[in-house]
Structure formats: structure tokens, C-alpha cells
Amino acid sequence: MQAKKRYILVFVSCAFLAYAYFGGYRLKVSPLRPRRAQHESAKDGGVQPHEQLPGFLGSLELLELQKLQGNTSRNPEDIPKSSSITSTRRYDCRMETCFDFTRCYDRFLVYVYPPEPLNSLGAAPPSSANYQKILTAIQESRYHTSDPTAACLFVLGIDTLDRDLLSDDYVRNVPSRLARLPHWNNGRNHIIFNLYSGTWPDYAENSLGFDAGEAILAKASMGVLQLRHGFDVSIPLFHKQFPLRAGATGSVQSNNFPANKKYLLAFKGKRYVHGIGSETRNSLFHLHNGRDMVLVTTCRHGKSWRELQDNRCDEDNREYDRYDYETLLQNSTFCLVPRGRRLGSFRFLEALQAGCIPVLLSNAWVLPFESKIDWKQAAIWADERLLLQVPDIVRSIPPERIFALRQQTQVLWERYFGSIEKIVFTTFEIIRERLPDYPVRSSLVWNSSPGALLTLPTFADSSRYMPFLLNSMGAEPRHNYTAVIYVQIGAALGPNAALYKLVRTITKSQFVERILVLWAADRPLPLKKRWPPTNHIPLHVISLGGSTRSQGAGPTSQTTEGRPSISQRFLPYDEIQTDAVLSLDEDAILNTDELDFAYTVWRDFPERIVGYPARAHFWDDSKNAWGYTSKWTNYYSIVLTGAAFYHRYYNYLYTNWLSLLLLKTVQQSSNCEDILMNLLVSHVTRKPPIKVTQRKGYKDRETGRSPWNDPDHFIQRQSCLNTFAAVFGYMPLIRSNLRMDPMLYRDPVSNLRKKYRQIELVGS
């Protein structure tokens, strides 16, 4: 009997343990259990390990979420703790598991969902100004496609930037809206942009209020435990007035450093008397000395600050009012960037733009685009727990490193962070480099000017072929040049014709490798026998926009079909194999010495346009617009491509990178392509073109039937200039008064006078 009781007791004990294990585990991970806000998790920039396990949105959570979305209260005390609804399904995604590469093999295109239909009241769903800027940047770019079947990436028409329940920009009912999207597919190949997540008081980082599924998160204030490495992208936090395009340039000029800044370290901003993010900022007063360390805070923000203030608020507020923020930025060597309620801060981009070296106080924050940008070259890290060591850290940095850090802040600001457009495009390019078989740009390319957005890896298999990297890599341009003559008038070809003389002049050059004639005239192509002898220099003639086969002394080349566009002169033709391109109009009047001298100069400046006819731009206050002039002045900013050298990479960039809005302007006006090429090169290099000295009495063009003699031509060019500046978001052109003279260039005067004697001849 006793043995029987023991068996029964053992059986009951085992049954109880089995129920406790299996039933308890189910209760522990049950989707019916409400999530609590993770104060400590958000503070450290991550989530608890158990939160990384996949979960499922239960009916009670969904009901709670819908109830919260109907709550219009703006009082933080009225929001329950459980309101920090998280993105409940946290997949351990990688590109190989949560992304369909097959959609991206042909082209990297992005589809933007159309706006949602109007509601019963006739109103469109809300969308913030910043989200509209993101959508505009995409829709006006080369990434955009209106065909979802051709898209590699999908961008929501639903505004997901601000997921704070207390915000006026918070969009409600996102889960049901996502479910209605025809291509959602649990978020696969979708990208979700987010600046703010979570709400008072915990500001949980993973609290989006909807399940992002397998979508890529392009998110600000992302922590190391929240980021899915190699999948998500950390982006910077930017304010509501951030520009769509280009924006203000960096504040540091190359000729004003080293400079003795008034302050070594500075910060001016809010502090929080309680809640997450308060510890760091509430301790900054320990570093403030009012001399070389100015770190001032205020608790004078929010509606209830007087009820919440501590005994130091009044003193802090008085000290805070003594300093102007912009003045601090411009007069400080280092700028403190402490975490706020979230890991990121507006101060980060503001410091970069001002050339004030960021000193980061935000433990576990994943810096923007950290997978590509080497932040050690532009920022300093400090530990929130070792705040009192910050003064010693910044004082120990030598001047030469300060110089390098400041210069790098300007490179990064201008190339990746100066506008919403650049931030979005950088995000796309980071994702694009994860695709199989797409070339990966080196760290040197990403972290040096002009940056990855302007370095198309599909152009060549080596960075040494990029014009702006030749000097830094100790390389030189490949010898010789290809002369490209654009024929628009097409006068009868004979020994006295300007085109005939120009071809003969080119063939006498010691550096020419090939001649390419682009025939855009209405007249038929001249017969092969009518062209001048080229002395074994290959001559290719390509008919633009017609069906006539090309002909000439060299191999037959392809014919461009369709409506002629003046931009076709800048196509990356296969016949152009040299680094140097000599761009010429059919009526350009040059002699061989002028060609050779200009090429010699270009080899020293392969990243710039080098040539003869110059123009200038200026700001016209009376018209509040940019003006364009052909008058001879003490400066210039444009060298016309009717007689100029440039690197062939700019043909590739012109054709494959420029906004379609810019190319459409050129197409519609049949004008301004040379101005656009100058803006492009100046945008890439941040340098002006170079004018070389020509003969006295040199004429830019022949008189007669040239379309450039039309009075409307000049008016069109002024209009183009302003359109181009608007699309770029700023004026890239840079003025210069430098002229390269053959008598003074590099060698003794006596030798050069003998070397380029034709340039001294008077007349044309």
C-alpha cells in the first residue's frame, strides 16, 4: 500500500512539473500578455534578449492598439504604461532570408505607393512635410519607377516618420493600412523610414505601433541591440525645416584653419529633470566653466516645466540665456552631442555642418550609415558613465588631428547629410551594395570627396579610372585624347569649310588618338571621300537620331535612333577609350598648339574642365535670380564645351546620374548642355574650371547661320541656369580668375615661346 502511494505521488509530481513547464512557458510567451514599456532597454539603446524572440500579435494586443489609436489625449499622464506597443514581430532578418534579390537583377528601382484614397469626409490621410520631402526626392530621381513589377524596393505612402502617440504627426491604424497594400508581402523588399519611436515616459526604441515584418528599417536613434546588422540602416535625426535638396554648405573654409576658437567645448540645449535621457544632460553643469568650456542647459520647456523643475533650474536658465547657439557653434572646436530622450540628437547634424567636431555622449547609439562611414575620422567618442573625463579627452587631441577631423566633417556633411535627398539616396546605395554581383565601393571612396553617391562603380572595375582619385592614388591619366566634334549646322564639307579645317588641325596633334564626329544636322552625312585625310588617325562618324549608317576612316560604329537631343554629345560612346575627351563644336577655330597646350594643362588637372571660351554667372538682385554673361570680366565660372578637355567619366555621370528633370530641360530647349556639364563637374569637384590663354583675336564661333547668334539663345541660357540651380538645390558654379598662359606654364619662358609659337599669332 505504501509503495502504491509512492507511485501515485511520483505520477502526480511529474504531471505537475510537466504542466508547470509547458503551460508556464506558453503563458510566458503568450501573445495575450501585454508588453510593458522597456525603460532600461530604451535607455541603453537596445531590447531585452527575450524580446528578440518572434512573437505574434494577439487579439487583445490588437484591441489595445486600436483603442490607443483612438485616444486623442495629449496629456502624458493619460497614456497608460502599456501604450508603448512594440513592433511585436522582430525577425532575425538578413538580406539572404528576408529579401528577394531576383527583383533587383535588372535595375535598382524604387516604387512609391500612391496616396491612399480620401476618407468619408473627403480628407486625405495625414502626411508630414518631411515625409513628403522623402517621397518627392524618390519620385523625382532616377531610382523611381511607376511600375511595381519592375521595382526592387517599395516605399510606403503611409507616413511612418513619427511613431510617438503624443505627436500631431502620428498616423493611426497603420496595421490595417499595411494589410491593404497589394505588394506588402509581410514587408519583404519594403523600406520603412522612421525618425521617432516610442512615447512618454519610456520612449522605447522598438515601439513603432505596428509590425514591420521583413521590411528594412531606415531608422534614426537606433541602438546596437535593435539594429539587424547588414539589414537595417541607421539614419540621422533631422528637423522639420531640413531642406529637400543640397541645402547650406559646410561652414569650414580651407583657408581659415588653423584658427584659435574661442571655446574648446560647447553645448546648449534642453535637460530633463526626470525620465529617460535625464542623467547625462543633468550632469553637464559639472563641466561648464564659462571660459573654454561652455555647456549650458535649460529645463524651461514643455507645459509643466515649473511644476517639475528642480532647485537648479533657475540658475541654469539664467546661464543658458547668456549664450547664442549659432555663435557657440561657429566659435567652438568641439561640440558635445549628448543623448536626449532618444539616442540620436539634432545636435549631431548641426555640429557636422558647422565644422564643430562632435563629441558623442550616447552609449550604444549606432551612428548614421556606420557600415560605410568611418566615423573615427570625424567624431570623438566619450562614455556617459565617465562624463568628467571629457575635458581631458578633448584637451589631449593634437592640432593636426583637429584639422583632419574638422575637414572630414565637411566632406561628410556635403556628400551625405546636407539634405533629405542625400540621406535617402545614401540609404539606397548602402542597400544596393548588398546585392549580389553589384560592385562594392571601397572605404576610401565612401570616406573621401566626392563620395560614393558620385562614384558609380559600374563605370570601371578600378577606382584609378575616376578623375578625382587619380592624384590621391598617385596615378596619371592614360595618354592621348579622343576628339569629339558635335555637328549641328552641317555646312557643305569642303577644303574651306570650318569642319574640314578643324579635322585637319586635330590630325596634326601629337596627342590625338581618335576622332569622333557626332552628326546631329538635318543634312545627310557627307560621303567618305569628302572628309580630309586623317594620317592614320581613326575617324568615326555617328549619325544622331537618324537611320543613316555611320561612316569614316575608322571602324563602323552604332547609330543612335530616336529623336535627336543635344545631350547626345555627352553620351559615353564605346569609341571613347581615352581618359581625356576634347569636346569641340564644328565651327571651333583652334590651331594645333592650342589643342596640345590645353591637353598638357588638363593632364595636371584631370578632374576639371580645361578649355578656351569662358563665361560667368552672377546674382542679379534686380531680378532675384541668377544671371549669365558672355562679357569679358576679371573672373569666369564656366568653360564652354565647344572647345574644352574633360575626363570621359563625366559623360557617364551626365548620362546615368543627372536628374531626369535636368536632362528634360536641355531636351526641350535644345540648349544649355554645356552649362549643365559645367554645373555637374563643379558639383563633383567643388572647384572651378580652368581657362587657358588663347591667341589674340580668337573668335569663339563663326558668324553667319550659327544658332548661337539667335537673341533668344541668350535668354534661354539664363532660364536654364536658374532651373539647374533649383534642381541641384544650390548654385554649384565657382568663380575663378586663374588663367593658364603658355609663356608662364611650368617651363622657362624662352622654351615655351618656341614650343607654342602658333598661340602668339594674331588673328584667327
C-alpha positions, 0 to 999 in steps of 0.5 A: 500500500505504501509503495502504491502511494509512492507511485501515485505521488511520483505520477502526480509530481511529474504531471505537475512539473510537466504542466508547470513547464509547458503551460508556464512557458506558453503563458510566458510567451503568450501573445495575450500578455501585454508588453510593458514599456522597456525603460532600461532597454530604451535607455541603453539603446537596445531590447531585452534578449527575450524580446528578440524572440518572434512573437505574434500579435494577439487579439487583445494586443490588437484591441489595445492598439486600436483603442490607443489609436483612438485616444486623442489625449495629449496629456502624458499622464493619460497614456497608460504604461502599456501604450508603448506597443512594440513592433511585436514581430522582430525577425532575425532578418538578413538580406539572404532570408528576408529579401528577394534579390531576383527583383533587383537583377535588372535595375535598382528601382524604387516604387512609391505607393500612391496616396491612399484614397480620401476618407468619408469626409473627403480628407486625405490621410495625414502626411508630414512635410518631411515625409513628403520631402522623402517621397518627392526626392524618390519620385523625382530621381532616377531610382523611381519607377511607376511600375511595381513589377519592375521595382526592387524596393517599395516605399510606403505612402503611409507616413511612418516618420513619427511613431510617438502617440503624443505627436500631431504627426502620428498616423493611426491604424497603420496595421490595417493600412499595411494589410491593404497594400497589394505588394506588402508581402509581410514587408519583404523588399519594403523600406520603412523610414522612421525618425521617432519611436516610442512615447512618454515616459519610456520612449522605447526604441522598438515601439513603432505601433505596428509590425514591420515584418521583413521590411528594412528599417531606415531608422534614426536613434537606433541602438546596437541591440535593435539594429539587424546588422547588414539589414537595417540602416541607421539614419540621422535625426533631422528637423522639420525645416531640413531642406529637400535638396543640397541645402547650406554648405559646410561652414569650414573654409580651407583657408581659415584653419588653423584658427584659435576658437574661442571655446574648446567645448560647447553645448546648449540645449534642453535637460530633463529633470526626470525620465529617460535621457535625464542623467547625462544632460543633468550632469553637464553643469559639472563641466561648464566653466564659462571660459573654454568650456561652455555647456549650458542647459535649460529645463524651461520647456514643455507645459509643466516645466515649473511644476517639475523643475528642480532647485537648479533650474533657475540658475541654469536658465539664467546661464543658458540665456547668456549664450547664442547657439549659432555663435557657440557653434561657429566659435567652438572646436568641439561640440558635445552631442549628448543623448536626449530622450532618444539616442540620436540628437539634432545636435549631431547634424548641426555640429557636422555642418558647422565644422564643430567636431562632435563629441558623442555622449550616447552609449550604444547609439549606432551612428548614421550609415556606420557600415560605410562611414568611418566615423573615427575620422570625424567624431570623438567618442566619450562614455556617459558613465565617465562624463568628467573625463571629457575635458581631458579627452578633448584637451589631449587631441593634437592640432593636426588631428583637429584639422583632419577631423574638422575637414572630414566633417565637411566632406561628410556633411556635403556628400551625405547629410546636407539634405533629405535627398542625400540621406535617402539616396545614401540609404539606397546605395548602402542597400544596393551594395548588398546585392549580389554581383553589384560592385562594392565601393571601397572605404576610401571612396565612401570616406573621401570627396566626392563620395560614393553617391558620385562614384558609380562603380559600374563605370570601371572595375578600378577606382584609378579610372575616376578623375578625382582619385587619380592624384590621391592614388598617385596615378596619371591619366592614360595618354592621348585624347579622343576628339569629339566634334558635335555637328549641328549646322552641317555646312557643305564639307569642303577644303574651306569649310570650318569642319574640314579645317578643324579635322585637319588641325586635330590630325596634326596633334601629337596627342590625338588618338581618335576622332569622333564626329557626332552628326546631329544636322538635318543634312545627310552625312557627307560621303567618305571621300569628302572628309580630309585625310586623317594620317592614320588617325581613326575617324568615326562618324555617328549619325544622331537620331537618324537611320543613316549608317555611320561612316569614316576612316575608322571602324563602323560604329552604332547609330543612335535612333530616336529623336535627336537631343543635344545631350547626345554629345555627352553620351559615353560612346564605346569609341571613347577609350581615352581618359581625356575627351576634347569636346569641340563644336564644328565651327571651333577655330583652334590651331594645333598648339592650342589643342596640345597646350590645353591637353598638357594643362588638363593632364595636371588637372584631370578632374576639371574642365580645361578649355578656351571660351569662358563665361560667368554667372552672377546674382542679379538682385534686380531680378532675384535670380541668377544671371549669365554673361558672355562679357569679358570680366576679371573672373569666369565660372564656366568653360564652354564645351565647344572647345574644352578637355574633360575626363570621359567619366563625366559623360557617364555621370551626365548620362546615368546620374543627372536628374531626369528633370535636368536632362528634360530641360536641355531636351526641350530647349535644345540648349544649355548642355554645356552649362549643365556639364559645367554645373555637374563637374563643379558639383563633383569637384567643388572647384572651378574650371580652368581657362587657358590663354588663347591667341589674340583675336580668337573668335569663339564661333563663326558668324553667319547661320550659327544658332548661337547668334539667335537673341533668344539663345541668350535668354534661354541660357539664363532660364536654364541656369536658374532651373539647374540651380533649383534642381541641384538645390544650390548654385554649384558654379565657382568663380575663378580668375586663374588663367593658364598662359603658355609663356608662364606654364611650368617651363622657362619662358624662352622654351615655351615661346618656341614650343607654342609659337602658333598661340602668339599669332594674331588673328584667327 
